[in-house]
Amino acid sequence: MKSNRREYKTGVEKYDALIEELAGFCALPDERELIREILTTTAKLGLEEADHGDLKLINSALKELRYSFKVFTPYREKRKVTVFGSARSKEDSPEYRRAEEFSRKIVQKGFMVITGAGGGVMEAANKGAGKGKSFGVNINIPFEQKANPYIADDDSRLINFKYFFTRKLVFIKESNATVLFPGGYGTNDECFEILTLFQTGKTLPRPIIMVDPDGCDYWKRCIEYLHKSMLKYEFIDEDNLKLFSFTEDVDEAVEETVNFYRVYHSLRYIKDLTVFRLNRKLTDNKLGELNKDFQDILIDGQIEQKEALPEEIKNNDYPDLPRLVFKFNKRKFGRLREMIDAINID
């Protein structure tokens, strides 16, 4: 039986043969089918006489994503933190100083930093990280936003985007943690997007940390709003308030980011199974505690400790790491975050 993938063609035999041949030239055998589908999509756009504006959008977005993946690929094995905050913050502001301090300290722990490449908090984070330890994901807009000097001088890790949606995808896809300092619409946009993606399972678990610097109650008031409006009127579940954390201490933000990956390594879904890869095997007592405390997030069965599954071995997907395998209900992501915290505690 042919897979559904093989049925994705232009329907014109001559064109499909040319696409198949070109895919063979462009891609390694394991990736050939995906390249063939991308080429087929391009041909379909032409055959269907897509609108000129639509073609321009697709063209720019595809080029932006291709280039950003090229930039990040050599650093994929390094954990990264995306730092958000106001572009308008002055160099002597509390949030600027704290963002610079956070980035300096998290880089010392082996992480890299990603910012929006602009001024204010973004500049502070690139400055604190130091040369060669951060990325700038810039957006071309007619005011405020130009690359800060600390990333502009390191332009091998500076990417300029036309579209917010491609830029935002890269912020999430290429990072392992999100740290939020006070900011405007853009900062709140990024804050609620990452919360939505985590809440709906569209991004993998990560630390999401709101940081108020000295004398500031910015995020504290935001959290009060979540309690007094969203939760009060049942627009979110109480579980959703566990997706993030809050601190006024930079060292706590650094510690939480690092400790999140202390025992927990990463997650993958395989059919109806959720697989936690771990940096080390859990004791039987710890496994028993997890089964007792987190039964409410399981569809059925137990949390089991196993070796790599066949699908992971096939893809060389961290085959040497121990696993926790269970049937997660894919609804209580706040509780899933709590489970990761429990795993990381001896």
Protein Blocks (a to p, Z undefined) as FASTA:
>chain_A
ZZfklmmcghiaklmmmmmmmmmmmpcfklmmmmmmmmmmmmmmmmnopafklmmmmmmm
mmmmmmmmmmmmmmmmpccddddddfkbcfkbmklmmmmmmmmmmmmnopacddehiahj
lmmmmmmnoghiaccdddddfehiacdfklmmmmmlcccdfbfklmmmmmmmmpcbdcdd
dddfklmmmmmmmmmmmmnopaccddddddddehiaklmmmmmmmmmmmmmnopacfklm
mmpccdfbfklmmmmmmmmmmmmmbdcdehjbccdddfbdcdfklmmmmmmmmmmmpfbh
cdddddddfklmmnopoklbccdddddehlmmmlmmmmmmmmmpZZ
